[in-house]
Amino acid sequence: MSTKIIQITDLHLNKSKEVSTNGINTYNSAKKVLDTIKIKEKDADCLVLTGDLSNDCSQESYNNLMSLLKGFNLPIYLMSGNHDSPPLLKELSNNYDVHFKNFDSFNNWGLFMFNTKKDNSSSGILDNSELLYFDEILENNLYENIIVFLHHHPVLIGSPVMDTMVIENADLLLKRIKKSKKVKAIAWGHVHTEYYETIGSVELFSTPSTCYQVKEKPKNFVVDNESLPGYRKIVLNNDGSFDTCVVRIS
């Protein structure tokens, strides 16, 4: 039996559903992506939303998020990005059928979801208590395979703009994955583009935003109007392998 995860990221929802950010109505764009997932990914086992769910940290933006998530009858995991409010995400998990936590498992796979938000910063940081919890998961014999989800990127991606907003202490995570044979993949958002890299046998990749995309190489922030929004499909197999692809929405 396999487990199918749908990762969506960087919705950048605002207080008003009518607001556009970088030329894109983020609510309408996220709705189009989620409506497509409802139709095309009916066999999905969970949704993982990897941060920047809000653009303005408003309660209304999170209300808009919950309206978009209506109709999904599967586990939904919310993660914090640099634009998010962890207390408000925690409140959502208390009041709705969504999860805001570090870990869950499906079959012989563990999903570890780090909160990389650093207060008053666009960069990311890993909390020591979460790293220690991650160590416990790695040592637990119940979970043969681990996939890690982050908001911020843990490696430099060659973007002069985005690489100023990397996880500042990412080496603490990278050292761990190099030592453990359990970690199979690391997925993140934040960079609004696709990126792939391998470290040993571990695959690392980013997922496009549900709204505007960003050009990779320019020295300044440049919106990529030719790239479409999308989501990532990840199928975890019981033998420890996995398959993944990005689906773009026109």
N, C-alpha and C positions, 0 to 999 in steps of 0.2 A: 504494500500500500504506500502511495506517495502522498505528500502534502503540498498543496498549491497555495502559495502566498502571492498576494497582489500588493505591491508597494506603490504608494502614491506620495508625493512630496511637494512641499513649497506651494501651497494653495494661495497664500497671501490674501486671505479674505479680509474685507474691511467692514467697518461699522455699517455702511450702506452697501446694499447689493448692486447699486448703480455706479460705484466708484471704479475707475480704471487705474491701473498701475503700470507704468511703462507702456501705455497704449493698449493694454488688454483689460477687459472687464473680467476680473479674476473670479468672481462668483459664477458668471456664465460659462467661463472656460472650465472651471472645476466641475460644474454640473454636467457639461458635455462628456468629460472624461468619466465621471462616475456613472452616468447613464449608460455609457458604452460598456463599462465593467459589468453592470447589472445584466446586460444582454449577453455579452460574449464570454463572461467568466462565471457562469452560474455554478460551476463545480469548484469554485475557490473555497479554501478552508479558512482563510482569515485575510483581513486587510491590515497592513502596517502603514501608518501615516507618519513619515519621518521628519516632521517639524516644519516650522514656518507655516503653520496652519492658519495663523492670523498674520495680518500685516501691521495692525495698529494696537494689538493687545486689548482690544475692547471686548466687553461682555457680548455685545451685539454680534461681533465677528464670529464668536464661538456659537452663538445661537444660530447664525447662518450655517456654520459647519454642521450642526446637528440636523438642520433641515435637509442638508445635502445627503446625510447619512441615513435618512429614513428609508426603510424598505430593504436594508441589508440584514439578513438573518444569519449572521456568522460573527465570530469574534472580531472586534475592531480594537486595534492598539494605537493610542495617541502618543506621540513623542514631541518633545519640546525643541524648537529651534531658537535662534537668537532673537526672533521677533515675537516669541511666544511668552505667555505667563504660566509657569508651572503651577502656581496655586489655582488658577482658573481651570487648567486642564485636570487637575486633581478633583476640583469641584464637579466637572463634567462626569468624571468616572464615578463619583458618589451619587449623582443624580440620574445618570443614563446608563444604558447597557453598553458601555465602552470601558476600555482598560487603560490605565496610566501607571505602568509598572515596569520593572527592569527585565522580568523573565517570565517565559512560559514555555511549554513543550508540546510537541506533536509527535507521536510515535517515538522513534529513537533520536529525534532532533530537538535540540534546545535552541530557543530564540532569545538572545540577549540584546536588550535595547538600552543603550547608554543615554543618559541625559547630558548632552555636551554644552548646554547653555552656560555662558559665562556672563554674570551680571554686568550691565553697562558696557557691553563689548559685542562686536560682530564676530569675534574669534570664538573658538570652542575650547573647552577644557574638560578633562576627565576627573571626576570626583574620586578621592581615594577610597571611600566606603564602597562605591560601586565597583571599583577595581578589585577590592577584597572579596566582594560578593561574586564577581566573575571568576576569581580564583577558586572559590568553593564549587561553582558549577563545573569548572574544568576538571576538578578532582572527583566529582560525583560520577560513579559508574553507571548511573541511570541514563546518562545522556552520551551516546556514542559520537554524535556529530553536533557541531555548534555553528550557527550562523549569527553574525553580529550586525545589528543595525545602529546607525549613528545619524545625526543630522549633519554635522560638519565633517569635512574630509580629513582622514588621518595621514594622508600622504600628499606631497606637492604634486599638482596636476599640470604644471607648466603654464599656469595662467598668472601673469603679474598682479592682476586684481584679486582673484579669488585666493591666491596663495598667501595673501596677507591675513586671511581669515581662516586659516587651518586650525586644527586642534593643537594647542600650544604644547601639551605634554603627551602627544600621540606616541612617542617612543615607549611609554609605559604599556601601551596596548600592543604595539608591534613586537616588543620583546616577548610578550606572553604568547602571541600567536606563532612566533618562530619556534618556541619551545614545545608547544602543544600540537599533537597530531589531530586533535578533535575539531579545531576551527577550520571550516571549509570555505567560508566566504565572509566578506565584509561589504555591506551595502550602505550607501548614504545618499543624501540629497544636497541641498545648500548651493551647489555650483550651477544649477540650472542648465546642465548639459550632460551628455553621456561621456563616461571615462572608464577605461579598463586598465588594470595592471595585475600582475601576479607577484606574490612574495613566496618563493618556494612553491608549494602546492596549493597555497591559499589564493583564491581569486578575489580581487577588490574591484568594485564598480560603483559608479554613481547613476542616478536615475533622473531623467528630465523632469522639470516642473510641470504642474498642471496648467500653468499660465505662460508667462513670457520665458524665452530661452536666452542664454547669454553666450556671446562668442568667446571662444577659449583663449586665444593668444593675444589680443590687443592689450596695450599697457593700461588703457582706461576701460571703464565699464561700458560695454557696447551690447545693446539688445540685438539678438539674432532673429530678424523678422522672417527668415526663410525656414527656420526650424519649428516644427510643430510641437505642441504640448503632448504629454503622454504618461504612461505608467510602465512599471516593470512587472513581469510575470516570472516567478521563481518556483520551480517544482523540485521539492526535496525528495530524493529517492531513499529507500530503506538501506541501500548498500553504501550510503555515504556520498554518492554522487548527486549532482543536481544539474538542472537545465534552467537557463534563464534567457529572456529576451525583452527588449523594449517594444512597446506597442504605441505608435503615434496616432493622434486623433486629428483628422483634418476638419 
